Amino acid sequence: MRNTVRIAAAFGVLALTAAILVTPTATAGGAGTITVFASGLNNPRGLEWGPDGNLYVAEGGTGGTTSTTANQCTQVKPPIGPYTGGFSADILRFSPGGTRSLVVGGLPSDKTAPPRNFESGVADVAFVGTTMYALEAGAGCSHGHATVDNAILRVNGNGTTTQVADLSTFLMANPVAQPDDDDFEPDGTWYSMVSFRGDLYAVEPNHGEVDRIDPGTGAISRVVDVSATYGHIVPTAIAFGGLFGGFALGNLGTFPVVPGSEQLMRVTPGGSISTVRTGFTTILGLAFDWWGNLYVLESMTAAGPPGPAQLGTGKIVRINIFGQTSTIATGLSFPTGMTLGPDGALYVSNLGFAGPGAGQILRVPTTRFG
């Protein structure tokens, strides 16, 4: 039987190998060369180009040393728990030329038990109009934070945030049909978020669900319980494409990695879910381009557990509007997020599970066809 371990368990080992991580240098398909747009990041995750023309990046941070006890709340089981927490997660801004600035600092971050030391914090950002929202994944009592929960945060213009919706409380009050008892996170391990028609749609991998959040009222409703249909498949990445007929949803799967064992699903705003295509591996990012082509980010593609043998095995696959598949980029190392830039290139969080200071943002050129 495959070992069903959470994202934290699977990727925590990568912090131990950060010193030997390498940078990819080329793409497949003749589109051009992968270049490093930014470096020196602390566990970069989701990223999004804002309406102001700048790139915004969610950082997982470096965790911290505060802790909670079983008398305060249910703890995450060893060997992943108990977590420790801190306030080291950030949201960064990059100009089109790569100039870096801090948007919000000191957001909740967590770290799993040694020796994995996996850090998580701000998981993703999305815009509703000109207002930015952040998906916080490194908070909650089970993650070492006694007074702050995982939440949707509105990012204010003065560098502060305002909680819009309490995701931890929603999870605890609304359990999914098939939680995995051996791999359970009371506060969730929220991963990606997208905006659509004024609402935010967030994916929680550990419980297995997609939820809708009204940023005006803070109301949370479940769009689909993925676990009820598929069990513990660890859904992670979401994107909306009109030609696709709804949201594209991809899953990470459990570990060790079995190449080709994961899938691409379609989720409608009304809550129906169906498998569109199989044969993928460890999906952690999805993005549509202007013509309706879908890009799938596979974090690692070699058989076996996460670790040094997976370095350079990440890739990007394109499914064009005719359903044809091609490989756009290879040689990525543990990428964690992807978005389409205003220049038509893909921007990818690389080395996103590699520990403090190792993270990069890569620019991956694309072509319309091929």
C-alpha positions as semicolon CSV with decimal commas, in nm:
position;residue;x (nm);y (nm);z (nm)
1;M;0,000;0,000;0,000
2;R;0,127;0,347;-0,081
3;N;0,222;0,560;0,214
4;T;-0,029;0,845;0,241
5;V;0,179;1,132;0,373
6;R;0,087;1,499;0,374
7;I;0,267;1,770;0,179
8;A;0,469;1,863;0,487
9;A;0,600;1,510;0,534
10;A;0,684;1,466;0,171
11;F;0,873;1,788;0,112
12;G;1,027;1,858;0,451
13;V;1,335;1,655;0,360
14;L;1,422;1,906;0,088
15;A;1,552;2,160;0,337
16;L;1,832;1,915;0,410
17;T;1,942;1,912;0,045
18;A;1,919;2,284;-0,038
19;A;2,294;2,318;-0,070
20;I;2,303;2,099;-0,382
21;L;1,996;2,233;-0,560
22;V;2,054;2,340;-0,918
23;T;1,899;2,592;-1,152
24;P;1,749;2,481;-1,485
25;T;1,888;2,639;-1,798
26;A;1,667;2,546;-2,093
27;T;1,314;2,477;-2,209
28;A;1,178;2,216;-2,445
29;G;1,000;2,303;-2,769
30;G;1,229;2,579;-2,887
31;A;1,051;2,861;-2,703
32;G;1,371;2,993;-2,549
33;T;1,570;2,974;-2,228
34;I;1,450;2,967;-1,870
35;T;1,589;3,264;-1,680
36;V;1,599;3,350;-1,309
37;F;1,368;3,647;-1,252
38;A;1,428;3,660;-0,873
39;S;1,622;3,464;-0,612
40;G;1,689;3,450;-0,238
41;L;1,325;3,380;-0,142
42;N;1,200;3,198;0,166
43;N;0,985;2,909;0,039
44;P;0,794;3,090;-0,240
45;R;0,451;2,949;-0,320
46;G;0,160;3,104;-0,513
47;L;0,217;3,413;-0,726
48;E;0,003;3,651;-0,930
49;W;0,049;3,952;-1,155
50;G;-0,151;4,240;-1,016
51;P;-0,361;4,495;-1,205
52;D;-0,081;4,745;-1,142
53;G;0,158;4,541;-1,360
54;N;0,369;4,405;-1,073
55;L;0,425;4,043;-0,968
56;Y;0,315;3,947;-0,617
57;V;0,465;3,641;-0,449
58;A;0,348;3,456;-0,138
59;E;0,630;3,335;0,085
60;G;0,600;3,042;0,325
61;G;0,851;3,203;0,560
62;T;1,088;3,029;0,798
63;G;0,855;2,912;1,073
64;G;0,929;2,994;1,437
65;T;0,968;2,857;1,787
66;T;0,631;2,911;1,958
67;S;0,422;2,603;2,032
68;T;0,088;2,488;2,166
69;T;-0,011;2,180;2,368
70;A;-0,269;1,905;2,347
71;N;-0,453;2,077;2,632
72;Q;-0,510;2,375;2,402
73;C;-0,606;2,193;2,083
74;T;-0,569;1,875;1,882
75;Q;-0,210;1,841;1,768
76;V;-0,082;1,706;1,436
77;K;0,044;1,352;1,488
78;P;0,416;1,270;1,489
79;P;0,640;1,246;1,301
80;I;0,506;1,560;1,132
81;G;0,382;1,726;1,449
82;P;0,403;1,891;1,681
83;Y;0,448;2,210;1,483
84;T;0,615;2,528;1,597
85;G;0,507;2,870;1,474
86;G;0,628;3,222;1,419
87;F;0,559;3,534;1,216
88;S;0,808;3,515;0,931
89;A;0,588;3,480;0,621
90;D;0,568;3,766;0,372
91;I;0,411;3,892;0,053
92;L;0,663;4,039;-0,190
93;R;0,623;4,268;-0,491
94;F;0,845;4,256;-0,800
95;S;0,839;4,515;-1,074
96;P;0,855;4,390;-1,435
97;G;1,226;4,463;-1,419
98;G;1,272;4,252;-1,106
99;T;1,296;4,524;-0,841
100;R;1,186;4,372;-0,510
101;S;0,985;4,532;-0,229
102;L;0,795;4,411;0,077
103;V;0,415;4,442;0,070
104;V;0,331;4,275;0,401
105;G;0,571;4,119;0,649
106;G;0,540;3,924;0,972
107;L;0,252;3,696;0,873
108;P;0,202;3,357;1,041
109;S;0,440;3,079;0,944
110;D;0,486;2,728;1,078
111;K;0,744;2,451;1,080
112;T;0,702;2,078;1,115
113;A;0,890;1,871;1,370
114;P;1,260;1,799;1,309
115;P;1,428;1,666;1,106
116;R;1,185;1,760;0,827
117;N;1,154;2,128;0,925
118;F;0,904;2,202;0,650
119;E;0,786;2,565;0,653
120;S;0,452;2,703;0,539
121;G;0,291;3,045;0,564
122;V;0,117;3,254;0,300
123;A;0,014;3,000;0,037
124;D;-0,125;3,218;-0,241
125;V;-0,256;3,560;-0,342
126;A;-0,542;3,666;-0,569
127;F;-0,705;3,992;-0,677
128;V;-1,069;4,094;-0,678
129;G;-1,061;4,414;-0,876
130;T;-0,766;4,608;-0,741
131;T;-0,783;4,453;-0,393
132;M;-0,540;4,177;-0,306
133;Y;-0,630;3,883;-0,084
134;A;-0,395;3,632;0,076
135;L;-0,449;3,267;0,163
136;E;-0,289;3,197;0,501
137;A;-0,184;2,834;0,559
138;G;0,075;2,857;0,838
139;A;-0,154;2,954;1,126
140;G;-0,391;2,776;1,364
141;C;-0,347;2,622;1,706
142;S;-0,231;2,290;1,560
143;H;0,045;2,481;1,379
144;G;0,185;2,644;1,691
145;H;-0,032;2,958;1,686
146;A;-0,269;2,978;1,983
147;T;-0,440;3,303;1,887
148;V;-0,449;3,324;1,506
149;D;-0,622;3,091;1,259
150;N;-0,573;3,004;0,896
151;A;-0,775;3,262;0,708
152;I;-0,841;3,471;0,400
153;L;-0,674;3,808;0,458
154;R;-0,744;4,135;0,279
155;V;-0,420;4,318;0,210
156;N;-0,452;4,687;0,289
157;G;-0,263;4,967;0,121
158;N;-0,072;5,056;0,437
159;G;0,102;4,718;0,469
160;T;-0,147;4,565;0,711
161;T;-0,399;4,285;0,667
162;T;-0,758;4,234;0,777
163;Q;-0,907;3,890;0,832
164;V;-1,199;3,831;0,597
165;A;-1,284;3,465;0,665
166;D;-1,173;3,212;0,930
167;L;-1,080;2,896;0,741
168;S;-0,970;2,695;1,046
169;T;-1,309;2,732;1,212
170;F;-1,489;2,642;0,891
171;L;-1,291;2,319;0,850
172;M;-1,360;2,206;1,205
173;A;-1,731;2,278;1,176
174;N;-1,772;2,117;0,833
175;P;-1,581;1,787;0,805
176;V;-1,542;1,621;0,466
177;A;-1,680;1,277;0,387
178;Q;-1,350;1,089;0,381
179;P;-1,078;1,249;0,594
180;D;-0,759;1,049;0,630
181;D;-0,718;0,982;1,002
182;D;-0,347;0,896;0,976
183;D;-0,277;1,211;0,776
184;F;-0,492;1,481;0,934
185;E;-0,436;1,854;0,979
186;P;-0,705;2,015;1,200
187;D;-0,636;2,364;1,060
188;G;-0,574;2,244;0,707
189;T;-0,284;2,288;0,466
190;W;-0,444;2,542;0,230
191;Y;-0,257;2,566;-0,097
192;S;-0,403;2,767;-0,386
193;M;-0,666;3,032;-0,454
194;V;-0,823;3,199;-0,757
195;S;-1,080;3,475;-0,801
196;F;-1,389;3,437;-1,019
197;R;-1,683;3,674;-1,056
198;G;-1,606;3,859;-0,735
199;D;-1,559;3,552;-0,516
200;L;-1,248;3,364;-0,406
201;Y;-1,208;2,989;-0,453
202;A;-0,957;2,814;-0,226
203;V;-0,824;2,456;-0,230
204;E;-0,749;2,260;0,087
205;P;-0,540;1,949;0,006
206;N;-0,534;1,760;0,335
207;H;-0,910;1,738;0,387
208;G;-0,974;1,744;0,011
209;E;-1,209;2,028;-0,078
210;V;-1,268;2,344;-0,279
211;D;-1,443;2,630;-0,097
212;R;-1,597;2,958;-0,205
213;I;-1,536;3,274;-0,001
214;D;-1,734;3,597;-0,040
215;P;-1,470;3,865;0,028
216;G;-1,738;4,119;0,114
217;T;-1,920;3,925;0,383
218;G;-1,661;3,660;0,471
219;A;-1,915;3,382;0,412
220;I;-1,757;3,044;0,331
221;S;-1,937;2,767;0,144
222;R;-1,814;2,434;0,014
223;V;-1,814;2,407;-0,365
224;V;-1,710;2,043;-0,375
225;D;-1,594;1,775;-0,132
226;V;-1,323;1,613;-0,343
227;S;-1,274;1,338;-0,086
228;A;-1,634;1,220;-0,129
229;T;-1,564;1,125;-0,490
230;Y;-1,192;1,047;-0,499
231;G;-1,081;0,982;-0,141
232;H;-0,745;1,115;-0,019
233;I;-0,588;1,233;-0,346
234;V;-0,453;1,570;-0,214
235;P;-0,601;1,832;-0,453
236;T;-0,372;2,131;-0,480
237;A;-0,389;2,358;-0,785
238;I;-0,684;2,549;-0,931
239;A;-0,733;2,781;-1,230
240;F;-1,034;2,905;-1,424
241;G;-1,065;2,879;-1,802
242;G;-1,377;2,966;-1,995
243;L;-1,307;2,723;-2,280
244;F;-1,241;2,455;-2,019
245;G;-1,596;2,479;-1,894
246;G;-1,514;2,567;-1,537
247;F;-1,224;2,537;-1,295
248;A;-0,930;2,311;-1,367
249;L;-0,823;2,124;-1,056
250;G;-0,507;1,915;-1,021
251;N;-0,382;1,690;-0,744
252;L;-0,048;1,613;-0,585
253;G;-0,130;1,257;-0,483
254;T;0,034;1,056;-0,207
255;F;0,391;0,936;-0,173
256;P;0,615;0,776;-0,284
257;V;0,570;0,926;-0,630
258;V;0,418;0,698;-0,893
259;P;0,466;0,873;-1,229
260;G;0,145;0,926;-1,421
261;S;-0,086;0,844;-1,131
262;E;-0,249;1,185;-1,083
263;Q;-0,520;1,365;-1,274
264;L;-0,673;1,682;-1,406
265;M;-1,034;1,743;-1,302
266;R;-1,308;1,987;-1,401
267;V;-1,506;2,160;-1,124
268;T;-1,803;2,379;-1,210
269;P;-1,904;2,675;-0,990
270;G;-2,216;2,473;-0,910
271;G;-2,008;2,195;-0,755
272;S;-1,992;1,912;-1,007
273;I;-1,656;1,739;-1,046
274;S;-1,526;1,503;-1,312
275;T;-1,194;1,369;-1,438
276;V;-1,081;1,526;-1,764
277;R;-0,743;1,364;-1,814
278;T;-0,510;1,127;-1,631
279;G;-0,139;1,055;-1,656
280;F;0,006;1,346;-1,459
281;T;0,248;1,350;-1,168
282;T;0,255;1,571;-0,854
283;I;0,055;1,868;-0,989
284;L;0,122;2,189;-0,793
285;G;0,029;2,458;-1,043
286;L;-0,216;2,531;-1,326
287;A;-0,245;2,830;-1,559
288;F;-0,445;2,916;-1,870
289;D;-0,306;3,146;-2,137
290;W;-0,500;3,401;-2,343
291;W;-0,588;3,145;-2,612
292;G;-0,722;2,879;-2,376
293;N;-0,416;2,653;-2,361
294;L;-0,369;2,497;-2,017
295;Y;-0,027;2,463;-1,852
296;V;0,027;2,196;-1,587
297;L;0,315;2,227;-1,340
298;E;0,450;1,892;-1,222
299;S;0,675;1,936;-0,920
300;M;0,869;1,610;-0,955
301;T;0,830;1,321;-1,192
302;A;1,073;1,045;-1,091
303;A;0,947;0,737;-0,909
304;G;1,014;0,725;-0,537
305;P;1,010;0,960;-0,240
306;P;1,097;1,332;-0,244
307;G;1,468;1,397;-0,204
308;P;1,789;1,457;-0,400
309;A;1,694;1,205;-0,668
310;Q;1,401;1,431;-0,764
311;L;1,618;1,736;-0,832
312;G;1,564;1,867;-1,182
313;T;1,270;1,636;-1,256
314;G;0,999;1,904;-1,242
315;K;0,840;2,007;-1,569
316;I;0,560;2,203;-1,735
317;V;0,318;2,031;-1,974
318;R;0,082;2,218;-2,207
319;I;-0,258;2,094;-2,320
320;N;-0,361;2,303;-2,617
321;I;-0,716;2,387;-2,716
322;F;-0,723;2,083;-2,942
323;G;-0,634;1,851;-2,656
324;Q;-0,277;1,788;-2,775
325;T;-0,009;1,760;-2,508
326;S;0,350;1,885;-2,526
327;T;0,631;1,945;-2,279
328;I;0,714;2,315;-2,243
329;A;0,986;2,307;-1,978
330;T;1,202;2,051;-1,802
331;G;1,477;2,064;-1,541
332;L;1,276;2,239;-1,268
333;S;1,354;2,160;-0,904
334;F;1,056;2,133;-0,670
335;P;0,844;2,412;-0,825
336;T;0,541;2,511;-0,617
337;G;0,337;2,768;-0,810
338;M;0,285;2,917;-1,156
339;T;0,113;3,212;-1,322
340;L;0,096;3,367;-1,668
341;G;0,268;3,702;-1,706
342;P;0,154;4,003;-1,911
343;D;0,441;3,924;-2,149
344;G;0,297;3,579;-2,227
345;A;0,566;3,396;-2,029
346;L;0,505;3,169;-1,733
347;Y;0,645;3,272;-1,396
348;V;0,722;2,981;-1,166
349;S;0,811;2,953;-0,797
350;N;1,109;2,718;-0,807
351;L;1,281;2,556;-0,508
352;G;0,966;2,637;-0,318
353;F;1,021;2,363;-0,060
354;A;1,395;2,405;-0,024
355;G;1,431;2,613;0,292
356;P;1,522;2,973;0,375
357;G;1,684;3,178;0,102
358;A;1,688;2,901;-0,161
359;G;1,371;2,998;-0,349
360;Q;1,358;3,141;-0,698
361;I;1,111;3,285;-0,945
362;L;1,179;3,159;-1,296
363;R;1,062;3,309;-1,623
364;V;0,962;3,040;-1,872
365;P;0,894;3,162;-2,227
366;T;0,609;3,008;-2,423
367;T;0,471;3,005;-2,775
368;R;0,107;3,006;-2,879
369;F;0,133;2,671;-3,056
370;G;0,365;2,375;-3,040
